[in-house]
Amino acid sequence: MSEFADRLEESSEAQVEMCPPVAKLEPAVDPRRMRRIIAEDTQWSLALVPLLRDLCLQSIVKNFEEKPILNELLPHHKTVVLEKLSPNLPLHITANLITDENYWKRCCIQRWGLSDVSTYGYSWKRMFFERHLQKVIELFIPDVTDPQSVLELVPLCKNYVQKLDITQLLPPVKDPQKLEEADGSDSVSEVGFDGPSIDHFDFGILLNKLTKLEELHVVYGVKGCGMNFEWNLFEFTHRDCQALAEALKSCKSLKVFRIHQSKVSDEKCRTLVSKLLDHPSLRHLSFSHNMIGDRGARAIGKLLNNSKLEKLNVCDNKIRGPGARAIAHALCSNTTLISLNLRLNQLGDEGGQAIAEALLYNETLESLHLGANEMTEPTATALSQVLVQNKTLKNINVSCNRLGVDGGKVFEEGMSHNRTLLECDIRLTELLENAISTHEAQVRRSREICIKVSWRKCLSQCNNYRETGDLHQYCVMRVSTSLLSLNRTYTVV
């Protein structure tokens, strides 16, 4: 037995010598040594098990639509949840719950791509709700879209919508069968076709509920109609006008109202103006690119003395001399209007002279645009007197009028006595080159005087803030003084 055991031992030693040596694996290299349990999944590791906190946050994100939990979380946990929330969540859940701007930024970029948030007061949430409500209104089809779909948005967006820019309003859908029956009968009433209940979206159901709305821009027309063009797609009806007028009256927070390219006639203008008289907050009104004539201009003149308007734009209409006289009469006693735009009308010398005479009494108007109004030398003569006597006008535009050589000389004489005008546009007025050079030199001197006065005023305020110890205001005024000093140096050079 001892001999057999010795042989077996020798055989084992020989086999060991023949086998290659097994390398020792370090614990950090061998994954088997890193695990406590060797499972069938060779990728399993104790380090991959998520924390209970992370599992809870994932569950909150996954079930947010059924049970929204956000304000109860710690700030850093709330940040994690907001980063993982889907931008497609229903608005009735997120509107009044989520205030994080990064979340609303993701919502905006997903729907509209990169956008300029500066036009929305640098608020992504405001941008989202304004554009969302705008799209709902622009796609509203009378008697097809349920008005309740718009009213449901009011509680969600009324605290964020400050401006609505409505670029189209859809008309009702025509029923081909009813139209054929109507065409084949002597009267529409025989077939019982009474037409739609409304012609376009009724702002009366909305504006009085948007308590923070300050700007409203409206176009009664259709974008991109292509080969489906019909004139009725661009019709602002009397029923639309009545509804819009009542809606404007009910919106007490409105500051800016603009209705353009909507075929607003004299009658419709008078209807709108009648509801805007003594409006408590309206400051800027625009009827540009419409069909307003003298009767509408007379209504606008009445509005000027029964409101607090600061800017009025009625460019590209059909206002002639009598309408301009009505506006001029209102200007004589007006104390709030700062800017008036009458370009692309047909004022002629009758209207131009009336406006000029009104400016001899008006002491608030700073900007006047009379471009392309068929004015000639008599208007230039009247405006030259304005340049001598008026001390508040800073910007005047008389371009595209045939003032002529003689009118240019009179205008040049008036400019020589003016020290307040900062901008004067006299392009395409048939003035001589030397007259234009004189105007440019005079405007340059006026700008230099204005900058000097502003620089001295800022420097005085800066010294006052330094004496009173108001460090913040002192720094602000110091920067303003430096900038004005640079402008002053540039102007002198």
Residue pairs with C-beta under 8 A, 6 or more apart in sequence:
25 33
27 33
27 34
28 34
31 42
31 45
32 38
34 45
34 46
35 44
35 45
35 46
36 46
37 44
50 58
53 77
57 77
57 80
57 81
57 84
58 84
60 69
60 73
60 81
61 81
61 84
61 85
64 81
64 85
64 89
64 93
65 89
65 90
65 93
68 93
68 97
70 78
70 81
70 82
70 97
70 98
71 78
71 97
73 81
82 98
82 100
82 102
82 103
83 102
85 94
85 98
85 103
87 103
87 106
87 107
87 110
88 110
91 132
91 153
91 156
92 156
94 103
95 129
95 156
95 157
96 156
96 159
98 104
99 125
101 123
101 124
101 125
102 124
104 124
104 125
104 127
104 128
105 117
105 124
107 124
107 128
108 115
108 117
108 124
108 127
108 128
108 131
109 115
111 128
111 131
112 131
115 127
117 123
117 124
117 127
120 126
120 127
120 130
120 163
121 162
123 160
125 160
126 160
126 161
126 162
129 156
129 157
129 160
129 161
130 157
130 160
130 161
130 162
130 163
130 164
132 153
132 157
133 150
133 153
133 157
133 161
133 164
134 164
134 165
134 166
134 167
136 149
136 150
136 153
137 150
137 164
137 166
137 169
137 201
137 206
138 166
138 167
138 168
138 169
138 170
139 145
139 170
140 150
140 169
140 170
140 201
141 170
141 172
141 173
142 170
142 171
142 172
142 196
142 197
142 198
142 199
142 200
142 201
143 172
143 173
143 196
143 197
143 198
144 172
144 173
147 202
147 205
150 205
150 206
151 205
151 206
151 209
154 206
154 209
154 210
157 210
158 209
158 210
158 211
158 212
159 211
159 212
160 212
161 210
161 212
161 213
162 212
162 213
162 214
162 215
163 213
163 214
163 215
163 216
163 217
164 210
164 213
164 215
164 216
164 217
165 215
165 217
166 216
166 217
166 218
166 219
167 219
167 223
168 219
168 221
168 222
168 223
169 200
169 201
169 218
169 219
169 220
169 221
169 222
170 200
170 201
170 222
171 199
171 200
171 222
171 232
171 233
171 235
172 195
172 196
172 198
172 199
178 191
178 193
181 191
181 193
182 188
182 191
182 193
185 191
188 194
188 195
198 239
198 243
199 235
199 237
199 239
199 240
200 220
200 237
200 240
202 243
202 247
203 243
203 244
203 247
203 248
204 243
204 246
204 247
204 250
206 247
207 213
207 216
207 247
207 248
207 250
207 251
207 254
208 247
208 250
208 251
210 251
210 253
211 253
212 253
213 251
213 253
213 254
214 253
214 254
214 255
214 256
215 254
215 255
215 256
215 257
215 258
216 248
216 251
216 254
216 256
216 257
216 258
217 256
217 258
217 259
217 260
218 244
218 258
218 259
218 262
219 259
219 260
219 261
219 262
220 234
220 235
220 236
220 240
220 259
220 262
220 263
221 233
221 234
221 261
221 262
222 233
222 234
225 233
234 262
234 263
235 263
236 262
236 263
236 264
236 268
238 267
238 268
238 271
241 268
241 271
241 272
242 271
244 259
244 272
245 271
245 272
245 274
245 275
245 276
246 275
248 254
248 257
248 272
248 275
248 276
248 279
249 275
249 276
249 279
252 280
252 281
253 281
254 279
254 281
254 282
255 281
255 282
255 283
255 284
256 282
256 283
256 284
256 285
257 276
257 282
257 284
257 285
257 286
258 284
258 285
258 286
258 288
258 313
259 272
259 286
259 287
259 290
260 286
260 287
260 288
260 289
260 290
261 289
261 290
262 290
263 290
263 291
264 272
264 287
264 290
264 291
264 292
264 296
265 290
265 291
265 292
265 293
265 296
266 291
266 292
266 293
266 294
266 295
266 296
266 299
267 295
269 287
269 290
269 292
269 295
269 296
269 299
269 300
270 295
270 296
270 299
273 296
273 299
273 300
273 302
273 303
274 299
276 282
276 285
276 303
276 307
277 302
277 303
277 306
277 307
278 306
278 307
279 307
279 308
281 308
282 307
282 308
282 309
283 308
283 309
283 310
283 311
284 309
284 310
284 311
285 303
285 309
285 311
285 312
285 313
286 311
286 312
286 313
286 314
287 296
287 300
287 313
287 314
287 317
288 313
288 314
288 315
288 316
288 317
288 341
289 315
289 316
289 317
290 316
290 317
291 317
291 318
292 300
292 314
292 317
292 318
292 319
293 317
293 318
293 319
293 320
293 323
294 319
294 320
294 322
294 323
294 326
295 323
296 317
296 319
296 323
297 314
297 319
297 322
297 323
297 324
297 326
297 327
298 322
298 323
298 326
300 312
300 314
300 326
300 327
301 326
301 327
301 329
301 330
302 330
303 309
304 312
304 327
304 330
304 331
304 334
304 337
305 330
305 333
305 334
307 336
308 336
309 336
309 337
310 336
310 337
310 338
310 339
311 337
311 338
311 339
312 337
312 339
312 340
312 341
313 339
313 341
314 341
314 342
314 345
315 341
315 342
315 343
315 344
315 345
315 369
316 343
316 344
316 345
317 344
317 345
318 345
318 346
319 327
319 342
319 345
319 346
319 347
319 351
320 345
320 346
320 347
320 348
320 350
320 351
321 347
321 348
321 349
321 350
321 351
321 354
322 350
323 351
324 342
324 345
324 347
324 350
324 351
324 352
324 354
324 355
325 350
325 351
325 354
327 340
327 342
327 355
328 351
328 354
328 355
328 357
328 358
329 354
329 358
331 337
331 340
331 355
331 358
331 359
331 361
331 362
331 365
332 358
332 361
332 362
333 361
334 362
334 364
334 365
335 363
335 364
336 364
337 362
337 364
337 365
338 364
338 365
338 366
338 367
339 365
339 366
339 367
339 368
340 365
340 367
340 368
340 369
341 369
342 351
342 355
342 368
342 369
342 370
342 373
343 369
343 370
343 371
343 372
343 373
343 397
344 371
344 372
344 373
345 351
345 373
346 373
346 374
347 355
347 370
347 373
347 374
347 375
348 373
348 374
348 375
349 375
349 376
349 378
349 379
351 373
351 375
352 370
352 373
352 375
352 378
352 379
352 382
352 383
352 401
353 378
353 379
353 382
355 368
355 370
356 379
356 382
356 383
356 385
356 386
357 382
359 365
359 368
359 386
359 390
359 393
360 385
360 386
360 389
360 390
362 390
362 392
363 391
363 392
364 392
365 392
365 393
366 392
366 393
366 394
366 395
367 393
367 394
367 395
367 396
368 393
368 395
368 396
368 397
369 396
369 397
370 379
370 396
370 397
370 398
370 401
371 397
371 398
371 399
371 400
371 401
371 425
372 399
372 400
372 401
373 401
374 401
374 402
375 398
375 401
375 402
375 403
376 401
376 402
376 403
376 404
376 407
377 403
377 404
377 406
377 407
377 410
379 398
379 401
379 403
379 407
380 398
380 403
380 404
380 407
380 408
380 410
380 411
381 407
381 410
383 396
383 398
383 411
383 414
384 410
384 411
384 413
384 414
384 415
385 414
386 393
386 414
387 393
387 411
387 414
387 415
387 417
387 418
387 421
388 414
388 417
388 418
390 420
391 420
392 420
393 420
393 421
394 420
394 421
394 422
394 423
395 421
395 422
395 423
395 424
396 421
396 423
396 424
396 425
397 423
397 424
397 425
398 425
398 426
398 429
399 425
399 426
399 427
399 428
399 429
400 427
400 428
400 429
401 428
401 429
402 429
402 430
403 411
403 426
403 429
403 430
403 431
404 430
404 431
405 430
405 431
405 432
407 429
407 431
408 426
408 429
408 430
408 431
408 432
408 435
409 435
411 426
411 431
411 435
411 439
412 435
412 438
412 439
415 421
415 424
415 438
415 439
415 442
416 438
416 442
418 442
418 446
419 445
419 446
419 449
420 446
420 450
421 442
421 443
421 446
422 443
422 446
422 447
422 450
423 443
424 439
424 443
426 436
426 439
444 491
447 491
448 488
448 491
448 492
451 484
451 487
451 488
451 491
452 488
454 484
455 481
455 484
455 485
455 488
458 477
458 480
458 481
458 484
459 481
461 477
462 474
462 477
462 478
462 480
462 481
465 473
465 474
465 477
466 474
